[in-house]
Amino acid sequence: MKGKRKRNQYKVGNQAHLLRFVSLTTDQDCGVNNSVAPSTAPSTPPSTQVLKNLSMQVSPAPPKFKLSNSATDLATKNTTESVWLPRLTEKEFKLYSKESYDKKSYVAPQTEKCATTVKLLRPHKLSDDYLDEYLEDKSTENRTVDRDLNILMINSLIICHLNKSPKCVVPHFELVQETQWGLGWIWKMKCTNCKFISEKYKLFREIDTGRAGRKSATINYGFQTGVINCNIGNDSARLLLTSSCIPPMSKGTMQRITNTVCDKVVKLAENETEQVVESFRKRNETLGLNKNSPIKLQMDGTYQSVHIKSRHKMGQNASQVIGIACENETDNHDIIGFHLVNKLCWVGAWLRGKGYDIECPNHEYCTSNTNRHDPLSEKDLGYEIGKKIAKLDLLVDYCTTDGDAKSVQGLQEAMQEIFDPLWSVNRLADTIHRGQSQFREVLRAKI
């Protein structure tokens, strides 16, 4: 009983860390009840006390002990047990309690000075029972299969069934096994009228890698190519597939394919840029000019945020910026240079949350290429783009930008560093921004 009484003494009630101290005294009228002194205790009897926020009747006050002449003679009177509420759901539990400041316990709001023995159990975990009301008797799903391979499977099933089970005149095929390969599927069929079981049929096209082993499906890489060219991510893509009753790929598979596709897209973009530069060299030779004659560019940067300023925090309201340089010699305006500055790194943020002293971009598996505290600068964008253009042996003499950008200075520094310290890049004003600035000046003018 002594050990049990000691354990019950430290049970957590509605308010976190509320200790019930039992006073050992000779006078029964003197004591402390649930950390509330008699002078400050409610005037109403304990049996009618009500929690402020819960509207709930509590049990009588905890027992008082009488200390006799002997130090070891303790007698208990009016034993009281804690009132335990039924275990609530997570949604209901949030109405009764909230997390403490240290995020390690729960506190019942507005009950700090209430003497109560009502206790709460931790909530039930969220179950999947609520999904049952949306499920039908037969759950139907859609599959993405190749049309020609599906027709080929049907013809092969009929021929194989006729050869192995000639007595089964009218077959009834049923799916006995299916294997998911991303968005592709491998089926194995059987006949319910006989014991015929077919071989496995791949209903997706494979990528010919020239190596032995299992090969990737073209539909998986084609789907990820479309995802990275849209304003959605893998999570939104999986949501679209699930909403269409199509089983999506796993997150790990999608991320692995995304990394591969992104590397291929970057290589294709670089090859296309080299082809554009080579076409300019051929044009210059055809016109009788030096093949590395200077060209004209137009350059600008775009951020991931609509507004560069924020009302809620200091600094810039963006963590990514991409600078693009297009040739201004033809009406095609082909892209010949680009650079991305990224501050986002999930691995670094996770390690810093665990207490490690990690700074991006100087750790393994880092996705950022600049420090998270450095400002995003279009001058740095122009410098990086200028170095990439200079590697192609291409000079720039004029660059068109908006009025508030300093990308021309970065472009000029890159040209001076690689080619000639006296080389200069002249800035041309953008007609749209120049027209808007002239319109604002007219509105402010006093006519």
C-alpha contacts under 8 A as a table, 3 or more apart, distances in Angstrom:
res1	aa1	res2	aa2	distance
1	M	4	K	5.03
1	M	5	R	5.93
2	K	5	R	5.17
2	K	6	K	6.27
3	G	6	K	5.08
3	G	7	R	6.36
4	K	7	R	5.17
4	K	8	N	6.25
5	R	8	N	5.21
5	R	9	Q	6.21
6	K	9	Q	5.09
6	K	10	Y	7.10
7	R	10	Y	5.72
7	R	11	K	6.94
8	N	11	K	5.44
9	Q	19	L	6.99
9	Q	20	R	5.86
9	Q	21	F	7.52
10	Y	19	L	5.99
10	Y	20	R	7.04
11	K	19	L	7.78
12	V	15	Q	7.26
12	V	16	A	6.07
12	V	17	H	6.09
12	V	18	L	6.37
12	V	19	L	7.66
12	V	119	K	6.89
13	G	16	A	6.50
13	G	17	H	7.82
13	G	18	L	6.67
13	G	117	T	6.62
13	G	118	V	6.08
13	G	119	K	4.16
13	G	120	L	6.29
14	N	97	S	7.44
14	N	106	Y	7.85
14	N	107	V	6.35
14	N	108	A	5.14
14	N	111	T	7.66
14	N	118	V	6.53
14	N	119	K	5.37
14	N	120	L	6.08
15	Q	18	L	5.95
15	Q	106	Y	7.19
15	Q	107	V	4.69
15	Q	108	A	4.93
15	Q	109	P	7.68
15	Q	111	T	6.46
15	Q	112	E	6.40
16	A	100	S	7.94
16	A	105	S	6.40
16	A	106	Y	5.72
16	A	107	V	4.95
16	A	108	A	7.43
18	L	34	N	7.55
18	L	35	S	7.58
19	L	34	N	6.77
19	L	35	S	6.83
20	R	33	N	7.16
20	R	34	N	4.67
20	R	35	S	6.17
21	F	32	V	6.88
21	F	33	N	7.14
21	F	34	N	6.37
21	F	35	S	6.49
22	V	31	G	7.61
22	V	32	V	6.78
22	V	33	N	7.35
22	V	63	P	7.78
22	V	64	K	6.85
22	V	65	F	7.63
23	S	31	G	5.49
23	S	32	V	6.29
23	S	64	K	7.06
23	S	65	F	7.04
24	L	31	G	7.85
24	L	64	K	7.50
24	L	65	F	5.54
24	L	66	K	6.28
24	L	67	L	6.01
25	T	28	Q	7.04
25	T	30	C	7.36
25	T	31	G	7.43
25	T	65	F	6.93
25	T	66	K	5.87
25	T	67	L	5.51
26	T	66	K	5.40
26	T	67	L	5.16
26	T	68	S	6.98
27	D	30	C	5.61
27	D	66	K	7.41
28	Q	31	G	7.20
28	Q	64	K	6.88
28	Q	65	F	7.65
28	Q	66	K	6.96
30	C	38	P	7.49
31	G	37	A	7.31
31	G	38	P	6.94
31	G	64	K	7.75
32	V	35	S	6.04
32	V	36	V	5.96
32	V	37	A	5.09
32	V	38	P	6.40
33	N	36	V	5.37
33	N	37	A	6.53
33	N	38	P	7.34
33	N	61	A	6.97
33	N	62	P	6.89
33	N	115	A	7.16
34	N	62	P	7.75
34	N	115	A	5.52
34	N	116	T	7.22
35	S	115	A	7.55
36	V	40	T	6.47
36	V	41	A	5.89
36	V	113	K	7.41
36	V	114	C	7.94
36	V	115	A	6.63
37	A	40	T	5.39
37	A	41	A	5.97
38	P	41	A	5.04
41	A	115	A	7.68
42	P	45	P	7.57
42	P	49	Q	7.89
44	T	48	T	6.61
44	T	49	Q	6.57
45	P	48	T	5.64
45	P	49	Q	6.59
46	P	49	Q	5.17
46	P	58	V	7.16
46	P	59	S	6.88
46	P	60	P	5.13
46	P	61	A	5.73
47	S	57	Q	7.03
47	S	58	V	6.01
47	S	59	S	5.44
47	S	60	P	4.89
47	S	61	A	7.63
48	T	57	Q	6.04
48	T	58	V	6.89
49	Q	57	Q	5.97
49	Q	58	V	6.10
49	Q	116	T	7.83
50	V	54	L	7.55
50	V	55	S	5.63
50	V	56	M	5.24
50	V	57	Q	5.00
50	V	58	V	6.52
51	L	54	L	5.15
51	L	55	S	5.37
51	L	56	M	5.66
51	L	57	Q	7.19
51	L	58	V	7.87
51	L	111	T	6.86
51	L	114	C	7.00
51	L	116	T	7.50
52	K	55	S	6.18
52	K	110	Q	6.59
52	K	111	T	6.60
53	N	96	Y	7.74
53	N	109	P	7.14
53	N	110	Q	6.46
53	N	111	T	7.32
54	L	96	Y	7.13
58	V	83	V	7.14
58	V	116	T	6.17
58	V	117	T	6.43
58	V	118	V	6.19
59	S	80	T	7.65
59	S	81	E	7.92
59	S	82	S	7.36
59	S	83	V	6.63
59	S	116	T	7.63
59	S	117	T	6.58
59	S	118	V	7.64
60	P	80	T	6.72
61	A	80	T	6.95
61	A	116	T	7.95
61	A	117	T	7.84
62	P	78	N	7.86
62	P	79	T	6.85
62	P	80	T	5.35
62	P	81	E	7.76
63	P	76	T	6.93
63	P	77	K	5.98
63	P	78	N	5.46
63	P	79	T	5.18
63	P	80	T	6.11
64	K	76	T	6.78
64	K	77	K	6.31
64	K	78	N	7.57
65	F	74	L	6.78
65	F	75	A	6.08
65	F	76	T	5.35
65	F	77	K	6.66
66	K	74	L	6.34
66	K	75	A	5.96
66	K	76	T	7.19
67	L	70	S	7.61
67	L	71	A	7.14
67	L	73	D	6.94
67	L	74	L	5.88
67	L	75	A	7.51
68	S	71	A	6.84
68	S	73	D	6.02
68	S	74	L	6.92
69	N	73	D	7.70
70	S	73	D	5.38
71	A	74	L	7.68
76	T	79	T	6.87
82	S	117	T	5.21
82	S	118	V	6.13
82	S	119	K	6.89
83	V	117	T	6.05
83	V	118	V	4.72
83	V	119	K	6.09
84	W	118	V	5.91
84	W	119	K	4.93
84	W	120	L	6.13
84	W	121	L	7.38
85	L	118	V	7.13
85	L	119	K	6.33
85	L	120	L	5.68
85	L	121	L	7.05
86	P	120	L	7.71
86	P	121	L	7.30
87	R	120	L	7.29
87	R	121	L	5.45
87	R	122	R	6.74
87	R	123	P	5.86
87	R	124	H	6.82
88	L	92	E	5.91
88	L	93	F	5.76
88	L	121	L	7.47
88	L	122	R	7.46
88	L	123	P	5.03
88	L	124	H	6.33
89	T	92	E	5.26
89	T	93	F	5.92
89	T	123	P	5.02
89	T	124	H	5.10
89	T	125	K	7.26
89	T	126	L	7.52
90	E	93	F	5.00
90	E	94	K	6.40
90	E	123	P	5.24
90	E	124	H	6.31
90	E	125	K	6.97
90	E	126	L	7.10
91	K	94	K	5.54
91	K	95	L	7.18
92	E	95	L	5.39
92	E	96	Y	7.05
93	F	96	Y	5.34
93	F	97	S	6.26
93	F	122	R	7.86
93	F	123	P	6.20
94	K	97	S	5.32
94	K	98	K	6.18
95	L	98	K	7.94
96	Y	108	A	6.04
96	Y	109	P	7.57
97	S	106	Y	6.10
97	S	107	V	5.40
97	S	108	A	4.33
97	S	109	P	6.35
98	K	106	Y	5.45
98	K	107	V	5.41
98	K	108	A	6.34
98	K	109	P	7.16
99	E	102	D	7.97
99	E	103	K	5.70
99	E	104	K	7.39
99	E	105	S	6.01
99	E	106	Y	4.53
99	E	107	V	6.04
100	S	103	K	5.27
100	S	104	K	6.72
100	S	105	S	5.64
100	S	106	Y	5.41
100	S	107	V	5.80
101	Y	104	K	7.94
102	D	105	S	7.39
103	K	106	Y	7.86
108	A	111	T	6.03
108	A	112	E	7.82
109	P	112	E	7.39
110	Q	113	K	7.86
111	T	114	C	5.14
127	S	130	Y	7.34
128	D	131	L	5.62
128	D	132	D	7.53
129	D	132	D	5.58
130	Y	133	E	6.28
130	Y	134	Y	7.92
131	L	134	Y	5.52
131	L	135	L	6.59
132	D	135	L	5.21
135	L	139	S	6.88
136	E	139	S	5.84
140	T	245	C	7.71
141	E	245	C	5.12
141	E	246	I	6.19
141	E	247	P	7.76
142	N	244	S	7.53
142	N	245	C	5.59
142	N	246	I	5.05
142	N	247	P	7.74
143	R	183	L	7.95
143	R	185	W	7.67
143	R	246	I	5.97
143	R	247	P	7.65
144	T	183	L	6.38
144	T	184	G	6.30
144	T	185	W	7.50
144	T	246	I	7.64
145	V	149	L	7.75
145	V	150	N	6.86
145	V	184	G	6.40
145	V	185	W	6.81
145	V	203	L	5.23
145	V	204	F	6.05
146	D	149	L	5.36
146	D	150	N	6.01
146	D	203	L	5.45
146	D	204	F	5.42
146	D	205	R	7.39
147	R	150	N	5.14
147	R	151	I	6.42
148	D	151	I	5.21
148	D	152	L	6.17
149	L	152	L	4.90
149	L	153	M	6.10
149	L	202	K	7.65
149	L	203	L	5.54
149	L	204	F	7.27
150	N	153	M	5.08
150	N	154	I	6.45
150	N	203	L	6.21
151	I	154	I	5.18
151	I	155	N	6.41
152	L	155	N	5.28
152	L	156	S	6.12
153	M	156	S	5.07
153	M	157	L	6.04
153	M	201	Y	6.73
154	I	157	L	5.12
154	I	158	I	6.42
155	N	158	I	5.32
155	N	159	I	6.42
156	S	159	I	5.24
156	S	160	C	6.05
157	L	160	C	5.28
157	L	161	H	5.90
157	L	198	S	6.96
158	I	161	H	5.26
158	I	162	L	6.12
159	I	162	L	5.18
159	I	163	N	6.33
160	C	163	N	5.20
160	C	164	K	6.17
160	C	198	S	7.63
161	H	164	K	5.29
161	H	165	S	5.52
161	H	166	P	7.34
161	H	171	P	7.89
161	H	196	F	6.66
161	H	198	S	8.00
162	L	165	S	5.47
162	L	166	P	5.03
162	L	168	C	7.77
163	N	166	P	6.00
164	K	196	F	7.24
165	S	168	C	5.63
165	S	194	C	7.43
165	S	196	F	6.89
166	P	169	V	6.89
168	C	171	P	6.25
168	C	193	N	7.04
168	C	194	C	6.69
171	P	191	C	6.03
171	P	192	T	7.50
171	P	193	N	6.35
171	P	194	C	7.91
172	H	191	C	5.23
172	H	192	T	5.72
172	H	193	N	6.34
173	F	189	M	6.35
173	F	190	K	5.44
173	F	191	C	4.48
173	F	192	T	6.38
174	E	189	M	5.60
174	E	190	K	5.41
174	E	191	C	6.16
174	E	192	T	6.87
175	L	178	E	7.37
175	L	187	W	7.08
175	L	188	K	6.21
175	L	189	M	4.69
175	L	190	K	6.44
176	V	187	W	7.86
176	V	188	K	5.79
176	V	189	M	5.33
176	V	190	K	6.13
177	Q	187	W	5.94
177	Q	188	K	5.03
177	Q	189	M	6.96
178	E	185	W	6.67
178	E	186	I	5.42
178	E	187	W	4.52
178	E	188	K	6.19
179	T	185	W	5.66
179	T	186	I	4.96
179	T	187	W	6.62
180	Q	183	L	6.95
180	Q	184	G	6.09
180	Q	185	W	4.79
180	Q	186	I	6.52
181	W	184	G	4.91
181	W	185	W	5.66
181	W	186	I	7.48
181	W	217	A	7.48
182	G	185	W	7.75
182	G	217	A	7.61
182	G	220	N	6.13
182	G	248	P	7.23
182	G	249	M	4.92
182	G	250	S	7.65
182	G	253	T	7.46
183	L	219	I	6.62
183	L	220	N	6.01
183	L	247	P	7.57
183	L	248	P	6.68
183	L	249	M	6.36
184	G	203	L	6.58
184	G	204	F	5.41
184	G	217	A	6.74
184	G	219	I	6.98
184	G	220	N	7.58
185	W	202	K	6.39
185	W	203	L	5.70
185	W	204	F	6.76
186	I	200	K	6.34
186	I	201	Y	5.45
186	I	202	K	4.56
186	I	203	L	5.96
187	W	200	K	5.51
187	W	201	Y	5.29
187	W	202	K	6.72
187	W	203	L	7.55
188	K	197	I	7.54
188	K	198	S	6.00
188	K	199	E	5.93
188	K	200	K	4.70
188	K	201	Y	6.46
189	M	197	I	5.97
189	M	198	S	5.34
189	M	199	E	7.45
189	M	200	K	7.76
190	K	195	K	7.35
190	K	196	F	5.59
190	K	197	I	4.29
190	K	198	S	6.00
191	C	194	C	5.61
191	C	195	K	6.38
191	C	196	F	5.38
191	C	197	I	6.61
192	T	195	K	7.10
202	K	205	R	7.91
204	F	217	A	6.32
204	F	218	T	7.42
204	F	219	I	7.30
205	R	217	A	5.70
205	R	218	T	5.72
205	R	219	I	7.40
206	E	215	K	5.98
206	E	216	S	5.64
206	E	217	A	4.54
206	E	218	T	5.61
207	I	215	K	6.19
207	I	216	S	5.67
207	I	217	A	6.02
207	I	218	T	5.81
208	D	211	R	7.95
208	D	215	K	7.24
209	T	215	K	7.33
216	S	220	N	7.64
217	A	220	N	5.60
217	A	221	Y	7.06
218	T	221	Y	5.40
218	T	222	G	6.02
219	I	222	G	4.98
219	I	223	F	5.91
220	N	223	F	5.24
220	N	224	Q	6.33
220	N	257	I	7.67
221	Y	224	Q	5.16
221	Y	225	T	6.08
221	Y	257	I	6.64
221	Y	261	V	6.95
222	G	225	T	5.09
222	G	226	G	6.50
223	F	226	G	5.27
223	F	227	V	6.36
224	Q	227	V	4.87
224	Q	228	I	6.26
224	Q	254	M	7.46
224	Q	257	I	6.98
224	Q	258	T	5.99
224	Q	261	V	7.11
225	T	228	I	5.58
225	T	229	N	6.56
225	T	258	T	7.77
225	T	261	V	6.45
226	G	229	N	5.25
226	G	230	C	6.46
227	V	230	C	5.28
227	V	231	N	7.69
227	V	232	I	6.45
227	V	233	G	6.61
227	V	234	N	7.32
227	V	237	A	7.10
228	I	231	N	7.51
228	I	232	I	7.43
228	I	233	G	7.19
228	I	258	T	7.62
228	I	262	C	7.73
232	I	235	D	7.96
232	I	236	S	5.87
232	I	237	A	6.82
233	G	236	S	5.45
233	G	237	A	6.21
234	N	237	A	4.94
234	N	238	R	6.10
234	N	251	K	7.49
234	N	254	M	6.89
234	N	255	Q	7.58
235	D	238	R	5.18
235	D	239	L	6.26
236	S	239	L	4.95
236	S	240	L	6.27
237	A	240	L	5.13
237	A	241	L	6.39
238	R	241	L	5.13
238	R	242	T	6.09
238	R	248	P	5.58
238	R	249	M	7.36
239	L	242	T	5.07
239	L	243	S	6.03
240	L	243	S	5.15
240	L	244	S	6.35
241	L	244	S	5.12
241	L	245	C	6.45
241	L	246	I	5.10
241	L	247	P	6.61
241	L	248	P	5.76
242	T	245	C	5.01
242	T	246	I	5.40
242	T	247	P	6.05
242	T	248	P	6.40
243	S	246	I	7.43
249	M	253	T	6.45
249	M	254	M	6.34
250	S	253	T	5.33
250	S	254	M	6.26
251	K	254	M	5.15
251	K	255	Q	6.10
252	G	255	Q	5.20
252	G	256	R	6.14
253	T	256	R	5.17
253	T	257	I	6.18
254	M	257	I	5.24
254	M	258	T	5.97
255	Q	258	T	4.92
255	Q	259	N	6.24
256	R	259	N	5.33
256	R	260	T	6.52
257	I	260	T	5.12
257	I	261	V	6.08
258	T	261	V	5.10
258	T	262	C	5.98
259	N	262	C	5.20
259	N	263	D	6.32
260	T	263	D	5.31
260	T	264	K	6.43
261	V	264	K	5.08
261	V	265	V	6.16
262	C	265	V	5.03
262	C	266	V	6.20
263	D	266	V	5.22
263	D	267	K	6.36
264	K	267	K	5.18
264	K	268	L	6.21
265	V	268	L	5.04
265	V	269	A	6.15
266	V	269	A	5.09
266	V	270	E	6.23
267	K	270	E	5.11
267	K	271	N	6.16
268	L	271	N	5.10
268	L	272	E	6.10
269	A	272	E	5.09
269	A	273	T	6.19
270	E	273	T	5.06
270	E	274	E	6.32
271	N	274	E	5.13
271	N	275	Q	6.32
272	E	275	Q	5.04
272	E	276	V	6.34
273	T	276	V	5.12
273	T	277	V	6.33
273	T	335	I	6.79
273	T	336	I	5.00
273	T	337	G	7.29
274	E	277	V	5.12
274	E	278	E	6.09
274	E	336	I	7.75
274	E	392	L	7.57
275	Q	278	E	5.03
275	Q	279	S	6.18
276	V	279	S	5.12
276	V	280	F	6.53
276	V	334	D	7.32
276	V	336	I	7.00
277	V	280	F	5.15
277	V	281	R	6.50
277	V	336	I	7.22
277	V	392	L	7.55
277	V	394	L	7.82
278	E	281	R	5.09
278	E	282	K	6.37
279	S	282	K	5.15
279	S	283	R	6.20
280	F	283	R	4.98
280	F	284	N	6.19
280	F	291	K	7.66
281	R	284	N	5.14
281	R	285	E	6.29
281	R	291	K	4.55
281	R	292	N	6.36
282	K	285	E	5.15
282	K	286	T	6.14
282	K	291	K	6.86
283	R	286	T	5.04
283	R	287	L	6.24
283	R	291	K	7.82
284	N	287	L	5.10
284	N	288	G	6.24
284	N	289	L	4.94
284	N	290	N	6.12
284	N	291	K	5.08
284	N	292	N	7.70
284	N	293	S	7.16
285	E	288	G	5.04
285	E	289	L	5.45
285	E	290	N	6.32
285	E	291	K	5.45
286	T	289	L	7.48
289	L	293	S	6.92
290	N	293	S	5.29
292	N	393	D	6.65
292	N	394	L	5.79
292	N	395	L	6.87
293	S	394	L	7.41
293	S	395	L	6.68
294	P	394	L	6.71
294	P	395	L	4.50
294	P	396	V	4.88
294	P	397	D	5.71
295	I	327	E	7.40
295	I	328	N	7.69
295	I	329	E	6.99
295	I	394	L	7.77
295	I	395	L	6.44
295	I	396	V	5.07
295	I	397	D	6.24
295	I	398	Y	7.15
296	K	327	E	6.09
296	K	328	N	5.20
296	K	329	E	6.19
296	K	396	V	5.95
296	K	397	D	6.19
296	K	398	Y	4.85
296	K	399	C	5.81
297	L	325	A	6.43
297	L	326	C	5.63
297	L	327	E	4.62
297	L	328	N	4.95
297	L	329	E	7.74
297	L	396	V	7.05
297	L	398	Y	6.28
297	L	399	C	4.62
297	L	400	T	6.26
298	Q	325	A	5.71
298	Q	326	C	5.37
298	Q	327	E	6.38
298	Q	328	N	6.12
298	Q	399	C	5.22
298	Q	400	T	4.43
298	Q	401	T	6.11
299	M	323	G	7.19
299	M	324	I	5.73
299	M	325	A	4.40
299	M	326	C	6.40
299	M	399	C	6.91
299	M	400	T	6.28
299	M	401	T	5.60
299	M	407	S	7.61
300	D	323	G	5.80
300	D	324	I	5.85
300	D	325	A	6.88
300	D	401	T	6.25
300	D	402	D	7.48
300	D	405	A	7.95
300	D	407	S	7.83
301	G	321	V	6.62
301	G	322	I	5.56
301	G	323	G	4.16
301	G	324	I	6.28
301	G	378	E	6.67
301	G	381	L	7.88
302	T	321	V	5.62
302	T	322	I	5.58
302	T	323	G	6.52
303	Y	306	V	7.33
303	Y	308	I	7.80
303	Y	318	A	6.51
303	Y	319	S	7.93
303	Y	320	Q	5.93
303	Y	321	V	4.41
303	Y	322	I	6.65
304	Q	318	A	6.03
304	Q	319	S	7.18
304	Q	320	Q	5.72
304	Q	321	V	6.43
305	S	308	I	6.34
305	S	317	N	6.53
305	S	318	A	5.48
307	H	310	S	7.17
307	H	317	N	6.79
308	I	316	Q	5.57
308	I	317	N	4.93
308	I	318	A	6.40
309	K	315	G	7.10
309	K	316	Q	5.42
309	K	317	N	5.17
310	S	313	K	5.93
310	S	314	M	7.12
310	S	315	G	7.62
310	S	316	Q	6.93
310	S	317	N	5.44
311	R	314	M	7.83
313	K	317	N	7.94
315	G	375	P	7.84
316	Q	319	S	7.92
316	Q	375	P	7.22
316	Q	376	L	7.83
318	A	321	V	7.67
319	S	342	N	6.24
319	S	343	K	5.30
319	S	344	L	6.65
319	S	372	R	7.77
319	S	376	L	7.75
320	Q	340	L	7.37
320	Q	341	V	5.66
320	Q	342	N	4.65
320	Q	343	K	6.28
320	Q	344	L	7.62
320	Q	376	L	7.88
321	V	340	L	5.92
321	V	341	V	5.34
321	V	342	N	6.79
321	V	376	L	7.15
322	I	338	F	7.05
322	I	339	H	5.63
322	I	340	L	4.29
322	I	341	V	6.19
322	I	381	L	7.71
323	G	338	F	5.39
323	G	339	H	5.31
323	G	340	L	6.47
323	G	378	E	7.44
323	G	381	L	5.84
323	G	382	G	7.48
323	G	385	I	7.74
324	I	335	I	7.03
324	I	337	G	5.99
324	I	338	F	4.43
324	I	339	H	6.83
324	I	385	I	8.00
325	A	335	I	5.89
325	A	336	I	6.11
325	A	337	G	5.02
325	A	338	F	6.04
325	A	385	I	7.48
326	C	333	H	5.41
326	C	334	D	5.39
326	C	335	I	4.30
326	C	336	I	5.70
326	C	337	G	6.97
327	E	330	T	7.18
327	E	333	H	5.11
327	E	334	D	5.76
327	E	335	I	6.49
327	E	336	I	6.67
328	N	331	D	7.45
328	N	333	H	5.75
329	E	333	H	7.30
330	T	333	H	5.98
335	I	338	F	7.63
336	I	389	I	7.43
337	G	385	I	5.71
337	G	388	K	6.81
337	G	389	I	6.47
338	F	385	I	5.85
339	H	381	L	6.44
339	H	384	E	6.68
339	H	385	I	6.10
340	L	381	L	7.88
341	V	368	S	7.60
341	V	369	N	6.30
341	V	370	T	6.80
341	V	376	L	7.66
341	V	381	L	7.90
342	N	367	T	7.62
342	N	368	S	4.96
342	N	369	N	5.75
342	N	370	T	6.45
343	K	367	T	8.00
343	K	368	S	4.88
343	K	369	N	6.62
343	K	370	T	5.77
343	K	371	N	6.33
343	K	372	R	5.17
344	L	367	T	6.78
344	L	368	S	5.51
344	L	372	R	7.62
345	C	348	G	5.44
345	C	349	A	6.32
345	C	360	C	7.49
345	C	366	C	6.03
345	C	367	T	5.17
345	C	368	S	5.52
346	W	349	A	5.16
346	W	350	W	6.09
346	W	367	T	7.84
347	V	350	W	5.15
347	V	351	L	6.20
347	V	365	Y	7.07
347	V	366	C	6.62
348	G	351	L	5.16
348	G	352	R	6.13
348	G	358	I	6.37
348	G	359	E	6.96
348	G	360	C	6.44
348	G	363	H	7.84
348	G	366	C	6.89
349	A	352	R	5.17
349	A	353	G	6.15
350	W	353	G	5.06
350	W	354	K	6.44
351	L	354	K	5.06
351	L	355	G	6.58
351	L	356	Y	5.52
351	L	357	D	7.85
351	L	358	I	6.78
352	R	355	G	5.13
352	R	356	Y	5.05
352	R	357	D	6.30
352	R	358	I	6.07
353	G	356	Y	7.40
358	I	363	H	7.29
359	E	362	N	6.33
359	E	363	H	7.32
359	E	371	N	7.38
360	C	363	H	6.44
360	C	366	C	6.78
360	C	368	S	6.57
360	C	369	N	7.58
360	C	370	T	6.93
360	C	371	N	5.62
360	C	372	R	7.16
361	P	366	C	5.83
361	P	367	T	7.38
361	P	368	S	5.57
361	P	369	N	5.55
361	P	370	T	6.03
361	P	371	N	6.38
362	N	366	C	7.27
363	H	366	C	5.83
368	S	371	N	7.62
370	T	374	D	7.09
371	N	374	D	5.46
377	S	380	D	5.44
377	S	381	L	6.63
378	E	381	L	4.77
378	E	382	G	6.18
378	E	405	A	6.45
378	E	406	K	6.13
378	E	407	S	5.11
379	K	382	G	5.12
379	K	383	Y	6.30
379	K	405	A	7.49
379	K	406	K	5.03
379	K	407	S	4.15
379	K	408	V	7.10
379	K	409	Q	6.31
379	K	410	G	4.72
379	K	411	L	7.68
380	D	383	Y	4.99
380	D	384	E	6.26
380	D	407	S	7.15
380	D	410	G	5.95
381	L	384	E	5.29
381	L	385	I	6.12
381	L	407	S	6.53
381	L	410	G	7.19
382	G	385	I	5.13
382	G	386	G	5.88
382	G	406	K	7.93
382	G	407	S	4.41
382	G	408	V	6.32
382	G	409	Q	7.30
382	G	410	G	4.60
382	G	411	L	4.64
383	Y	386	G	5.05
383	Y	387	K	6.36
383	Y	407	S	7.31
383	Y	409	Q	7.76
383	Y	410	G	4.02
383	Y	411	L	4.76
383	Y	412	Q	7.55
383	Y	413	E	6.58
383	Y	414	A	5.38
384	E	387	K	5.24
384	E	388	K	6.50
384	E	410	G	7.77
384	E	411	L	7.73
384	E	414	A	7.55
385	I	388	K	5.17
385	I	389	I	6.25
385	I	411	L	7.02
386	G	389	I	5.12
386	G	390	A	5.99
386	G	410	G	7.39
386	G	411	L	4.79
386	G	412	Q	7.53
386	G	414	A	5.24
386	G	415	M	6.48
387	K	390	A	5.02
387	K	391	K	6.28
387	K	411	L	7.93
387	K	414	A	5.50
387	K	415	M	7.29
387	K	418	I	7.79
388	K	391	K	5.29
388	K	392	L	6.99
389	I	392	L	5.35
389	I	393	D	6.99
389	I	394	L	5.90
389	I	395	L	7.66
390	A	393	D	5.07
390	A	394	L	5.39
390	A	395	L	6.70
390	A	414	A	7.69
390	A	415	M	6.73
390	A	418	I	6.99
390	A	419	F	7.91
391	K	394	L	7.45
395	L	415	M	7.36
396	V	399	C	7.40
396	V	415	M	7.95
396	V	425	V	6.56
397	D	424	S	6.87
397	D	425	V	4.74
397	D	426	N	6.08
398	Y	425	V	5.57
398	Y	426	N	4.79
398	Y	427	R	5.83
398	Y	428	L	6.78
399	C	408	V	6.73
399	C	425	V	6.99
399	C	426	N	6.32
399	C	427	R	5.10
399	C	428	L	5.88
400	T	427	R	5.79
400	T	428	L	4.47
400	T	429	A	5.67
400	T	430	D	5.90
401	T	405	A	6.69
401	T	407	S	7.72
401	T	408	V	7.70
401	T	427	R	7.06
401	T	428	L	6.55
401	T	429	A	5.89
401	T	430	D	5.64
402	D	405	A	5.83
402	D	429	A	6.12
402	D	430	D	5.38
402	D	433	H	6.12
402	D	434	R	7.99
403	G	429	A	6.67
403	G	430	D	7.54
403	G	433	H	7.00
403	G	434	R	7.69
405	A	408	V	7.77
406	K	409	Q	5.59
406	K	410	G	7.07
407	S	410	G	5.22
407	S	411	L	6.18
408	V	411	L	4.95
408	V	412	Q	6.05
408	V	425	V	6.86
408	V	426	N	7.66
408	V	427	R	6.52
409	Q	412	Q	5.11
409	Q	413	E	6.23
409	Q	425	V	7.92
410	G	413	E	5.11
410	G	414	A	6.35
411	L	414	A	5.28
411	L	415	M	6.39
411	L	425	V	7.46
412	Q	415	M	5.10
412	Q	416	Q	6.10
412	Q	423	W	7.31
412	Q	424	S	5.98
412	Q	425	V	5.42
413	E	416	Q	5.12
413	E	417	E	6.05
414	A	417	E	5.11
414	A	418	I	6.34
415	M	418	I	5.43
415	M	419	F	5.60
415	M	420	D	6.83
415	M	421	P	7.80
415	M	423	W	6.80
416	Q	419	F	5.50
416	Q	420	D	4.77
416	Q	421	P	4.21
416	Q	422	L	6.44
416	Q	423	W	5.58
416	Q	424	S	7.64
417	E	420	D	6.77
417	E	421	P	6.29
419	F	423	W	7.62
420	D	423	W	5.27
429	A	433	H	7.62
429	A	434	R	6.53
430	D	433	H	5.51
430	D	434	R	5.92
431	T	434	R	4.99
431	T	435	G	5.89
432	I	435	G	5.19
432	I	436	Q	6.27
433	H	436	Q	5.07
433	H	437	S	6.13
434	R	437	S	5.16
434	R	438	Q	6.20
435	G	438	Q	5.11
435	G	439	F	6.18
436	Q	439	F	5.03
436	Q	440	R	6.28
437	S	440	R	5.13
437	S	441	E	6.24
438	Q	441	E	5.05
438	Q	442	V	6.28
439	F	442	V	5.16
439	F	443	L	6.42
440	R	443	L	5.11
440	R	444	R	6.32
441	E	444	R	5.14
441	E	445	A	6.05
442	V	445	A	5.11
